[in-house]
Amino acid sequence: MFNWLYTIFGFILTYIDKGVYLVFGIHNTGICIILFTLVVYLLMYPLNAKQQKSTRLMNKIQPEMKEIQKKYKGKKDQASQLKMNEETQALYAKYGISPFGGCLPMLVTLPIMLCLYRVIYSMKEYVPVLGTAEASRFMWMDVSKTPLAFYQEGHKFGILVFLVPILAMVLQFINTKVIQSGTDNNQDDNPMGQSMKMMNYFMPVMSGFFCLSLNIGIGLYWIMGSLFRIFQAIFINRKIDKIDMDTLVEQNKEKAAKKSEKLKERNKQMEEYARTRTSSIKSASSYNNQDSSKGSDHSGRTTSNKKYKEGSIASIAHMSTDKKKD
């Protein structure tokens, strides 16, 4: 079903390998994965920058968020909960913030990781030149095998392969901390803040599990991805620190207002179109009804004016009908 997608990934890795061979004169899956990860995170830079800005803005609106929570504190009925949700959504819309904006980079990263896993698993099929045992070697590891499988083969320094999932966990944890630096972490009374806090611990554990269960190449991708994200986060945070947060809030408000206006205009156009279509349908229906009634009148006149042969059964029946009408 997704073979076409795996083929695209294989095509990208093939061209990266050609570049590596041109520079270093070797075919190496590990180096190709590192360069592939670099390309992915360079392309994802706008998404990551948007995520961090959204995180800062979420921190900025916390006082207003706490006011809404305080207003509905202790009210568990459905009507109050709906009102609280409406006011919360209105607050997000006011500042142009998506509460799930931080999930977008992860939603992009996971499918890439799963496709890469499939390509590494069937490297001989998608990138034959990287499917050899020699090309699969990176440092002391075989990137095509899982850490546990590689360790069980009894290689020298095989135990060190478990550094892959450990490093993945540690770097993922550091990454989340760097991204959230400059924000208020004391949000125990905020449900969303509590969810984010849980995610900070859940994501590293999930990273370790993936890197232990899947081939070492995926662990290498995850480690390098975390490293690139950490450097990106530091760079983006420095840029954000130079921007006045009130200015950023105002800019976001303007963007949100323009977006809202466009949405209203689009809805208005849709309503106008629907109204026009309804009017056209009514006109067509009215026209058809008029044609139908004209046809009936004409049919009636034709019947009443029709001449019958004197003395025939039809003539007698017609005379009887006329008498009844009279």
NORSULTA-V726398 format. One record per residue. N is the residue number from 0. RES is the residue in three letters. SS is DSSP state (h for helix, s for strand, l for the rest). OMEGA is omega as a letter, one per 20 degrees, with the letter a starting at -180 (* if undefined). BURIAL is b if it has 24 or more other C-alpha atoms within 12 Angstrom, else e. Layout:
BEGIN
n=N res=RES ss=SS omega=OMEGA burial=BURIAL
n=N res=RES ss=SS omega=OMEGA burial=BURIAL
END
This chain:
BEGIN
n=0 res=MET ss=l omega=a burial=e
n=1 res=PHE ss=l omega=a burial=e
n=2 res=ASN ss=h omega=r burial=e
n=3 res=TRP ss=h omega=r burial=e
n=4 res=LEU ss=h omega=r burial=e
n=5 res=TYR ss=h omega=r burial=b
n=6 res=THR ss=h omega=r burial=e
n=7 res=ILE ss=h omega=r burial=e
n=8 res=PHE ss=h omega=r burial=b
n=9 res=GLY ss=h omega=r burial=b
n=10 res=PHE ss=h omega=r burial=b
n=11 res=ILE ss=h omega=a burial=b
n=12 res=LEU ss=h omega=r burial=b
n=13 res=THR ss=h omega=a burial=b
n=14 res=TYR ss=h omega=r burial=e
n=15 res=ILE ss=h omega=r burial=b
n=16 res=ASP ss=h omega=r burial=b
n=17 res=LYS ss=h omega=r burial=b
n=18 res=GLY ss=h omega=r burial=e
n=19 res=VAL ss=h omega=a burial=b
n=20 res=TYR ss=h omega=r burial=e
n=21 res=LEU ss=h omega=a burial=e
n=22 res=VAL ss=h omega=a burial=e
n=23 res=PHE ss=h omega=a burial=e
n=24 res=GLY ss=l omega=r burial=e
n=25 res=ILE ss=l omega=r burial=e
n=26 res=HIS ss=l omega=a burial=b
n=27 res=ASN ss=l omega=a burial=b
n=28 res=THR ss=h omega=a burial=b
n=29 res=GLY ss=h omega=r burial=b
n=30 res=ILE ss=h omega=r burial=b
n=31 res=CYS ss=h omega=r burial=b
n=32 res=ILE ss=h omega=r burial=b
n=33 res=ILE ss=h omega=a burial=b
n=34 res=LEU ss=h omega=r burial=b
n=35 res=PHE ss=h omega=r burial=b
n=36 res=THR ss=h omega=r burial=b
n=37 res=LEU ss=h omega=r burial=b
n=38 res=VAL ss=h omega=a burial=e
n=39 res=VAL ss=h omega=a burial=b
n=40 res=TYR ss=h omega=r burial=b
n=41 res=LEU ss=h omega=r burial=e
n=42 res=LEU ss=h omega=a burial=e
n=43 res=MET ss=l omega=a burial=b
n=44 res=TYR ss=h omega=r burial=b
n=45 res=PRO ss=h omega=r burial=e
n=46 res=LEU ss=h omega=a burial=b
n=47 res=ASN ss=h omega=r burial=b
n=48 res=ALA ss=h omega=r burial=b
n=49 res=LYS ss=h omega=r burial=b
n=50 res=GLN ss=h omega=a burial=b
n=51 res=GLN ss=h omega=r burial=b
n=52 res=LYS ss=h omega=r burial=b
n=53 res=SER ss=h omega=r burial=b
n=54 res=THR ss=h omega=r burial=b
n=55 res=ARG ss=h omega=a burial=b
n=56 res=LEU ss=h omega=r burial=b
n=57 res=MET ss=h omega=r burial=b
n=58 res=ASN ss=h omega=a burial=b
n=59 res=LYS ss=h omega=a burial=b
n=60 res=ILE ss=l omega=a burial=b
n=61 res=GLN ss=h omega=r burial=b
n=62 res=PRO ss=h omega=r burial=e
n=63 res=GLU ss=h omega=r burial=e
n=64 res=MET ss=h omega=a burial=b
n=65 res=LYS ss=h omega=r burial=b
n=66 res=GLU ss=h omega=r burial=e
n=67 res=ILE ss=h omega=a burial=b
n=68 res=GLN ss=h omega=r burial=b
n=69 res=LYS ss=h omega=a burial=e
n=70 res=LYS ss=h omega=a burial=e
n=71 res=TYR ss=l omega=a burial=e
n=72 res=LYS ss=l omega=r burial=e
n=73 res=GLY ss=l omega=r burial=e
n=74 res=LYS ss=l omega=a burial=e
n=75 res=LYS ss=l omega=a burial=e
n=76 res=ASP ss=l omega=a burial=e
n=77 res=GLN ss=h omega=a burial=e
n=78 res=ALA ss=h omega=r burial=e
n=79 res=SER ss=h omega=r burial=e
n=80 res=GLN ss=h omega=r burial=e
n=81 res=LEU ss=h omega=r burial=e
n=82 res=LYS ss=h omega=r burial=e
n=83 res=MET ss=h omega=r burial=b
n=84 res=ASN ss=h omega=r burial=e
n=85 res=GLU ss=h omega=a burial=e
n=86 res=GLU ss=h omega=r burial=e
n=87 res=THR ss=h omega=r burial=b
n=88 res=GLN ss=h omega=r burial=e
n=89 res=ALA ss=h omega=r burial=e
n=90 res=LEU ss=h omega=r burial=b
n=91 res=TYR ss=h omega=a burial=b
n=92 res=ALA ss=h omega=a burial=b
n=93 res=LYS ss=h omega=a burial=b
n=94 res=TYR ss=h omega=r burial=b
n=95 res=GLY ss=l omega=a burial=b
n=96 res=ILE ss=l omega=r burial=b
n=97 res=SER ss=l omega=a burial=b
n=98 res=PRO ss=l omega=a burial=b
n=99 res=PHE ss=l omega=a burial=e
n=100 res=GLY ss=h omega=a burial=b
n=101 res=GLY ss=h omega=a burial=b
n=102 res=CYS ss=h omega=a burial=e
n=103 res=LEU ss=h omega=r burial=e
n=104 res=PRO ss=h omega=r burial=b
n=105 res=MET ss=h omega=r burial=b
n=106 res=LEU ss=h omega=r burial=e
n=107 res=VAL ss=h omega=a burial=e
n=108 res=THR ss=h omega=a burial=b
n=109 res=LEU ss=h omega=r burial=e
n=110 res=PRO ss=h omega=r burial=e
n=111 res=ILE ss=h omega=a burial=b
n=112 res=MET ss=h omega=a burial=b
n=113 res=LEU ss=h omega=r burial=b
n=114 res=CYS ss=h omega=r burial=b
n=115 res=LEU ss=h omega=r burial=b
n=116 res=TYR ss=h omega=a burial=b
n=117 res=ARG ss=h omega=a burial=b
n=118 res=VAL ss=h omega=r burial=b
n=119 res=ILE ss=h omega=a burial=b
n=120 res=TYR ss=h omega=r burial=b
n=121 res=SER ss=l omega=a burial=b
n=122 res=MET ss=h omega=a burial=b
n=123 res=LYS ss=h omega=a burial=e
n=124 res=GLU ss=h omega=a burial=e
n=125 res=TYR ss=h omega=r burial=b
n=126 res=VAL ss=l omega=a burial=b
n=127 res=PRO ss=h omega=a burial=b
n=128 res=VAL ss=h omega=r burial=b
n=129 res=LEU ss=h omega=a burial=b
n=130 res=GLY ss=l omega=a burial=b
n=131 res=THR ss=l omega=r burial=e
n=132 res=ALA ss=h omega=a burial=e
n=133 res=GLU ss=h omega=a burial=e
n=134 res=ALA ss=h omega=a burial=b
n=135 res=SER ss=h omega=a burial=b
n=136 res=ARG ss=s omega=r burial=b
n=137 res=PHE ss=s omega=a burial=b
n=138 res=MET ss=l omega=a burial=e
n=139 res=TRP ss=l omega=a burial=e
n=140 res=MET ss=s omega=r burial=b
n=141 res=ASP ss=s omega=a burial=b
n=142 res=VAL ss=l omega=a burial=b
n=143 res=SER ss=l omega=a burial=b
n=144 res=LYS ss=l omega=r burial=b
n=145 res=THR ss=s omega=r burial=b
n=146 res=PRO ss=h omega=a burial=b
n=147 res=LEU ss=h omega=r burial=b
n=148 res=ALA ss=h omega=r burial=e
n=149 res=PHE ss=h omega=r burial=b
n=150 res=TYR ss=h omega=a burial=e
n=151 res=GLN ss=h omega=r burial=e
n=152 res=GLU ss=l omega=r burial=e
n=153 res=GLY ss=l omega=r burial=e
n=154 res=HIS ss=l omega=r burial=e
n=155 res=LYS ss=l omega=a burial=e
n=156 res=PHE ss=l omega=a burial=e
n=157 res=GLY ss=h omega=a burial=e
n=158 res=ILE ss=h omega=a burial=e
n=159 res=LEU ss=h omega=a burial=e
n=160 res=VAL ss=h omega=r burial=b
n=161 res=PHE ss=h omega=r burial=b
n=162 res=LEU ss=h omega=a burial=b
n=163 res=VAL ss=h omega=r burial=b
n=164 res=PRO ss=h omega=r burial=b
n=165 res=ILE ss=h omega=r burial=b
n=166 res=LEU ss=h omega=r burial=b
n=167 res=ALA ss=h omega=r burial=b
n=168 res=MET ss=h omega=a burial=b
n=169 res=VAL ss=h omega=a burial=b
n=170 res=LEU ss=h omega=r burial=b
n=171 res=GLN ss=h omega=r burial=b
n=172 res=PHE ss=h omega=r burial=b
n=173 res=ILE ss=h omega=a burial=b
n=174 res=ASN ss=h omega=a burial=b
n=175 res=THR ss=h omega=r burial=b
n=176 res=LYS ss=h omega=a burial=b
n=177 res=VAL ss=h omega=r burial=b
n=178 res=ILE ss=h omega=a burial=b
n=179 res=GLN ss=l omega=r burial=b
n=180 res=SER ss=l omega=a burial=b
n=181 res=GLY ss=l omega=r burial=b
n=182 res=THR ss=l omega=a burial=b
n=183 res=ASP ss=l omega=a burial=e
n=184 res=ASN ss=l omega=a burial=b
n=185 res=ASN ss=l omega=a burial=e
n=186 res=GLN ss=l omega=a burial=e
n=187 res=ASP ss=l omega=a burial=e
n=188 res=ASP ss=l omega=a burial=e
n=189 res=ASN ss=l omega=a burial=b
n=190 res=PRO ss=h omega=r burial=e
n=191 res=MET ss=h omega=r burial=b
n=192 res=GLY ss=h omega=r burial=b
n=193 res=GLN ss=h omega=r burial=e
n=194 res=SER ss=h omega=r burial=e
n=195 res=MET ss=h omega=r burial=b
n=196 res=LYS ss=h omega=r burial=e
n=197 res=MET ss=h omega=r burial=e
n=198 res=MET ss=h omega=r burial=e
n=199 res=ASN ss=h omega=r burial=b
n=200 res=TYR ss=h omega=a burial=e
n=201 res=PHE ss=h omega=a burial=e
n=202 res=MET ss=h omega=r burial=b
n=203 res=PRO ss=h omega=r burial=b
n=204 res=VAL ss=h omega=r burial=e
n=205 res=MET ss=h omega=r burial=b
n=206 res=SER ss=h omega=r burial=b
n=207 res=GLY ss=h omega=r burial=b
n=208 res=PHE ss=h omega=r burial=b
n=209 res=PHE ss=h omega=a burial=b
n=210 res=CYS ss=h omega=r burial=b
n=211 res=LEU ss=h omega=a burial=b
n=212 res=SER ss=h omega=a burial=e
n=213 res=LEU ss=l omega=a burial=b
n=214 res=ASN ss=s omega=a burial=b
n=215 res=ILE ss=h omega=r burial=b
n=216 res=GLY ss=h omega=r burial=b
n=217 res=ILE ss=h omega=r burial=b
n=218 res=GLY ss=h omega=r burial=b
n=219 res=LEU ss=h omega=r burial=b
n=220 res=TYR ss=h omega=a burial=b
n=221 res=TRP ss=h omega=r burial=b
n=222 res=ILE ss=h omega=a burial=b
n=223 res=MET ss=h omega=r burial=b
n=224 res=GLY ss=h omega=r burial=b
n=225 res=SER ss=h omega=r burial=b
n=226 res=LEU ss=h omega=r burial=b
n=227 res=PHE ss=h omega=a burial=b
n=228 res=ARG ss=h omega=r burial=b
n=229 res=ILE ss=h omega=r burial=b
n=230 res=PHE ss=h omega=r burial=b
n=231 res=GLN ss=h omega=a burial=b
n=232 res=ALA ss=h omega=r burial=b
n=233 res=ILE ss=h omega=a burial=b
n=234 res=PHE ss=h omega=a burial=e
n=235 res=ILE ss=h omega=r burial=b
n=236 res=ASN ss=h omega=r burial=b
n=237 res=ARG ss=h omega=r burial=e
n=238 res=LYS ss=h omega=a burial=e
n=239 res=ILE ss=h omega=a burial=b
n=240 res=ASP ss=h omega=r burial=e
n=241 res=LYS ss=l omega=r burial=e
n=242 res=ILE ss=l omega=r burial=e
n=243 res=ASP ss=l omega=a burial=e
n=244 res=MET ss=h omega=r burial=b
n=245 res=ASP ss=h omega=r burial=e
n=246 res=THR ss=h omega=r burial=e
n=247 res=LEU ss=h omega=r burial=b
n=248 res=VAL ss=h omega=r burial=b
n=249 res=GLU ss=h omega=r burial=e
n=250 res=GLN ss=h omega=r burial=e
n=251 res=ASN ss=h omega=r burial=b
n=252 res=LYS ss=h omega=r burial=e
n=253 res=GLU ss=h omega=r burial=e
n=254 res=LYS ss=h omega=a burial=e
n=255 res=ALA ss=h omega=r burial=e
n=256 res=ALA ss=h omega=r burial=e
n=257 res=LYS ss=h omega=r burial=e
n=258 res=LYS ss=h omega=r burial=e
n=259 res=SER ss=h omega=r burial=e
n=260 res=GLU ss=h omega=r burial=e
n=261 res=LYS ss=h omega=r burial=e
n=262 res=LEU ss=h omega=r burial=e
n=263 res=LYS ss=h omega=r burial=e
n=264 res=GLU ss=h omega=r burial=e
n=265 res=ARG ss=h omega=r burial=e
n=266 res=ASN ss=h omega=r burial=e
n=267 res=LYS ss=h omega=r burial=e
n=268 res=GLN ss=h omega=r burial=e
n=269 res=MET ss=h omega=r burial=e
n=270 res=GLU ss=h omega=r burial=e
n=271 res=GLU ss=h omega=r burial=e
n=272 res=TYR ss=h omega=r burial=e
n=273 res=ALA ss=h omega=r burial=e
n=274 res=ARG ss=h omega=r burial=e
n=275 res=THR ss=h omega=r burial=e
n=276 res=ARG ss=h omega=r burial=e
n=277 res=THR ss=h omega=r burial=e
n=278 res=SER ss=h omega=r burial=e
n=279 res=SER ss=h omega=a burial=e
n=280 res=ILE ss=h omega=r burial=e
n=281 res=LYS ss=h omega=r burial=e
n=282 res=SER ss=h omega=r burial=e
n=283 res=ALA ss=h omega=r burial=e
n=284 res=SER ss=h omega=r burial=e
n=285 res=SER ss=h omega=r burial=e
n=286 res=TYR ss=h omega=r burial=e
n=287 res=ASN ss=h omega=r burial=e
n=288 res=ASN ss=h omega=r burial=e
n=289 res=GLN ss=h omega=r burial=e
n=290 res=ASP ss=h omega=a burial=e
n=291 res=SER ss=h omega=a burial=e
n=292 res=SER ss=h omega=r burial=e
n=293 res=LYS ss=h omega=r burial=e
n=294 res=GLY ss=h omega=a burial=e
n=295 res=SER ss=h omega=r burial=e
n=296 res=ASP ss=h omega=a burial=e
n=297 res=HIS ss=h omega=r burial=e
n=298 res=SER ss=h omega=r burial=e
n=299 res=GLY ss=h omega=a burial=e
n=300 res=ARG ss=h omega=a burial=e
n=301 res=THR ss=h omega=a burial=e
n=302 res=THR ss=h omega=a burial=e
n=303 res=SER ss=h omega=a burial=e
n=304 res=ASN ss=h omega=a burial=e
n=305 res=LYS ss=l omega=a burial=e
n=306 res=LYS ss=l omega=r burial=e
n=307 res=TYR ss=l omega=r burial=e
n=308 res=LYS ss=l omega=a burial=e
n=309 res=GLU ss=l omega=r burial=e
n=310 res=GLY ss=l omega=a burial=e
n=311 res=SER ss=l omega=r burial=e
n=312 res=ILE ss=h omega=r burial=e
n=313 res=ALA ss=h omega=r burial=e
n=314 res=SER ss=h omega=r burial=e
n=315 res=ILE ss=h omega=r burial=e
n=316 res=ALA ss=h omega=a burial=e
n=317 res=HIS ss=h omega=r burial=e
n=318 res=MET ss=h omega=r burial=e
n=319 res=SER ss=h omega=r burial=e
n=320 res=THR ss=h omega=a burial=e
n=321 res=ASP ss=h omega=r burial=e
n=322 res=LYS ss=h omega=r burial=e
n=323 res=LYS ss=h omega=r burial=e
n=324 res=LYS ss=h omega=r burial=e
n=325 res=ASP ss=l omega=* burial=e
END
